[in-house]
Amino acid sequence: MQLSDLQKLMTPKWVTVDEGEIERRAEILADHEFIIPDWQIENVLPKDHKVFLSWLPYLCAVDFAFTNFHRPYERFRAREFTGSVAMGHCFYRRFGDSRISASEMLRITGDGTDFEQFMRGMNGLPPLLEARRRNLREVADVMKRVFDDDMAKLLRLAKYKTCDLVEVLCSLFPTAYGSDFFILDREFIECLGERRVRLYLNKRANLLALMYQGRALMSGKALKPLVDGENLKSVTDAAVPNALRSMNILDYDRGLSYKIDHRQQLASGSREEVEIRLGTIYAVEMLLDRINELRLAGSKKVITMVELDYFLWQAGRECAVPPHLTKTTAY
């Protein structure tokens, strides 16, 4: 069963998807000049493509929880950067334009003082610091033991296929990449009866695939793109549903809207959070399909999730209203 199909089976309680708004937004975006992100940001990400490749499994492994969970709910900052971009700067501050070796990452994460210095921003340390250390150590350990410290070997094992890449990441890095899942039962979907279903969303693994594909497509053949970019999935974090909400594609119940707008935390795995993330998957897939139908009809080149996810991520970061707040390593 596709993740988006589960949203259809669930009777919405907190979040509904307005398919009419998807149609209207698709008509606007059908002529939009989407960009493929090359993930080259000065003082954040290295310019050398092979160096970027060595960074990628580490960067994505700690791509979660950049907002403080207590007042004043500050975003993690480093220099002029915030959020995940600020985290990228912390890596750049330490490694510059040099590759990240597994041995060096194990050394950094083995000492609490050194790791805190590595992670420290202008407004202190990011939330869930120990989880970040644990994820980085797992990535470094597996990269060293299994892949001889070579991300290209991991990509070759995955045959440069999207689904295989996500599967390799989630199976070999169960904490860093395979821990984003919910347990669904009939409280969520009546037809499940007594069954319990483990629902994987794999935000960080899908993010890695998206970032790799964007860089590879813009690398001038220095990196080999994934062969099935049309199979890339949306990243179910907090910024994307925030963008969809601002576009009126996701409609939140008044009570849920109040909680989000007043920075009340949604429990990880709660029905509210599950509905937001499933609604996001369903809406983004519908939006992408409809945009491409209209682009084909207008003899324009179709886009993939690389372009659409980046567009929505940027829009979500710029929204006046805050994204939902959940204490989780999932996003």
ZICOR-V249256 format. One record per residue. RES is the residue in three letters. OMEGA is omega in degrees with one decimal (999 if undefined). Layout:
BEGIN
RES|OMEGA + RES|OMEGA
END
This chain:
BEGIN
MET|177.3 + GLN|179.0 + LEU|-178.6 + SER|178.5 + ASP|179.2 + LEU|179.7 + GLN|179.0 + LYS|-177.5 + LEU|-177.8 + MET|174.2 + THR|-173.8 + PRO|175.5 + LYS|-175.8 + TRP|-171.7 + VAL|173.6 + THR|179.4 + VAL|-180.0 + ASP|-176.5 + GLU|174.9 + GLY|177.2 + GLU|175.5 + ILE|179.1 + GLU|-178.5 + ARG|179.8 + ARG|178.6 + ALA|178.9 + GLU|177.7 + ILE|-173.8 + LEU|-179.3 + ALA|179.5 + ASP|-179.0 + HIS|177.6 + GLU|179.7 + PHE|176.6 + ILE|171.5 + ILE|-178.7 + PRO|178.6 + ASP|178.3 + TRP|171.5 + GLN|-178.5 + ILE|-176.4 + GLU|-178.7 + ASN|178.6 + VAL|-177.4 + LEU|-177.1 + PRO|179.6 + LYS|-178.3 + ASP|-173.8 + HIS|179.9 + LYS|175.6 + VAL|176.7 + PHE|-178.8 + LEU|179.5 + SER|178.8 + TRP|-163.5 + LEU|-178.0 + PRO|178.8 + TYR|179.4 + LEU|-175.6 + CYS|-179.7 + ALA|-179.6 + VAL|-179.0 + ASP|178.7 + PHE|167.8 + ALA|179.1 + PHE|175.9 + THR|177.2 + ASN|-174.2 + PHE|179.1 + HIS|178.4 + ARG|6.5 + PRO|176.1 + TYR|-178.9 + GLU|170.4 + ARG|176.6 + PHE|-176.2 + ARG|171.3 + ALA|-170.1 + ARG|-179.4 + GLU|-173.2 + PHE|176.4 + THR|173.7 + GLY|-177.4 + SER|178.2 + VAL|175.6 + ALA|176.7 + MET|176.1 + GLY|178.0 + HIS|177.5 + CYS|176.0 + PHE|-178.0 + TYR|178.2 + ARG|-178.1 + ARG|-170.9 + PHE|-179.2 + GLY|179.2 + ASP|179.3 + SER|178.6 + ARG|175.5 + ILE|176.1 + SER|178.8 + ALA|-179.1 + SER|179.4 + GLU|179.2 + MET|176.2 + LEU|178.2 + ARG|-179.6 + ILE|-175.4 + THR|179.4 + GLY|-177.9 + ASP|-175.5 + GLY|-178.2 + THR|-179.6 + ASP|-179.1 + PHE|178.0 + GLU|177.3 + GLN|178.3 + PHE|-173.6 + MET|-170.7 + ARG|175.6 + GLY|-178.5 + MET|179.5 + ASN|175.1 + GLY|-177.1 + LEU|177.2 + PRO|177.1 + PRO|173.5 + LEU|-174.3 + LEU|-177.9 + GLU|177.2 + ALA|177.4 + ARG|178.9 + ARG|179.9 + ARG|-179.4 + ASN|-178.7 + LEU|178.7 + ARG|177.8 + GLU|179.9 + VAL|-178.5 + ALA|-179.3 + ASP|-178.4 + VAL|179.0 + MET|-178.7 + LYS|-174.3 + ARG|-170.2 + VAL|-171.0 + PHE|178.8 + ASP|176.4 + ASP|-174.5 + ASP|-179.6 + MET|178.9 + ALA|177.9 + LYS|176.8 + LEU|179.4 + LEU|177.7 + ARG|175.9 + LEU|179.0 + ALA|179.5 + LYS|-179.5 + TYR|176.9 + LYS|-175.1 + THR|-176.2 + CYS|179.0 + ASP|178.8 + LEU|179.0 + VAL|-179.9 + GLU|178.5 + VAL|-179.4 + LEU|-175.5 + CYS|-178.3 + SER|-176.6 + LEU|177.1 + PHE|-170.5 + PRO|178.5 + THR|-175.7 + ALA|-174.4 + TYR|-173.8 + GLY|-172.4 + SER|-179.1 + ASP|179.2 + PHE|174.5 + PHE|168.4 + ILE|179.4 + LEU|172.9 + ASP|-173.8 + ARG|170.4 + GLU|179.7 + PHE|-175.4 + ILE|-172.5 + GLU|-174.3 + CYS|177.5 + LEU|179.7 + GLY|179.9 + GLU|-177.7 + ARG|173.0 + ARG|-175.7 + VAL|174.8 + ARG|-174.7 + LEU|-179.4 + TYR|176.6 + LEU|168.5 + ASN|-177.4 + LYS|-173.6 + ARG|177.5 + ALA|177.2 + ASN|177.1 + LEU|179.1 + LEU|179.2 + ALA|179.7 + LEU|-179.3 + MET|178.4 + TYR|-177.3 + GLN|178.1 + GLY|-179.8 + ARG|-178.0 + ALA|-179.0 + LEU|-177.2 + MET|-172.9 + SER|-178.0 + GLY|178.3 + LYS|175.3 + ALA|175.7 + LEU|-179.7 + LYS|179.1 + PRO|171.1 + LEU|-172.5 + VAL|-176.0 + ASP|-178.2 + GLY|178.5 + GLU|-179.2 + ASN|178.0 + LEU|-175.9 + LYS|177.9 + SER|178.6 + VAL|-174.8 + THR|178.9 + ASP|178.4 + ALA|-176.5 + ALA|-175.5 + VAL|176.2 + PRO|176.9 + ASN|176.3 + ALA|-179.6 + LEU|177.0 + ARG|-179.3 + SER|178.0 + MET|-178.1 + ASN|175.5 + ILE|171.9 + LEU|179.3 + ASP|-178.4 + TYR|171.3 + ASP|-176.0 + ARG|-179.8 + GLY|178.3 + LEU|177.3 + SER|179.9 + TYR|-179.3 + LYS|-177.2 + ILE|-176.9 + ASP|-179.8 + HIS|171.8 + ARG|173.3 + GLN|-176.5 + GLN|169.5 + LEU|-178.6 + ALA|177.3 + SER|-178.9 + GLY|177.8 + SER|-179.7 + ARG|179.0 + GLU|-178.1 + GLU|179.8 + VAL|-179.6 + GLU|178.0 + ILE|-174.0 + ARG|177.0 + LEU|176.9 + GLY|177.9 + THR|179.9 + ILE|-178.2 + TYR|-176.3 + ALA|-178.0 + VAL|178.4 + GLU|177.3 + MET|-178.6 + LEU|179.7 + LEU|-179.5 + ASP|-176.1 + ARG|176.0 + ILE|-177.1 + ASN|173.8 + GLU|-179.1 + LEU|178.7 + ARG|177.0 + LEU|178.8 + ALA|179.1 + GLY|178.7 + SER|176.0 + LYS|-179.6 + LYS|178.8 + VAL|177.8 + ILE|174.9 + THR|179.3 + MET|177.1 + VAL|-177.9 + GLU|-174.2 + LEU|-179.9 + ASP|179.4 + TYR|177.9 + PHE|-178.2 + LEU|178.2 + TRP|178.6 + GLN|-180.0 + ALA|-179.5 + GLY|178.7 + ARG|-175.6 + GLU|-177.5 + CYS|177.9 + ALA|179.3 + VAL|-177.7 + PRO|172.2 + PRO|177.9 + HIS|-173.0 + LEU|179.5 + THR|179.9 + LYS|-174.4 + THR|171.6 + THR|-176.8 + ALA|-178.9 + TYR|999
END
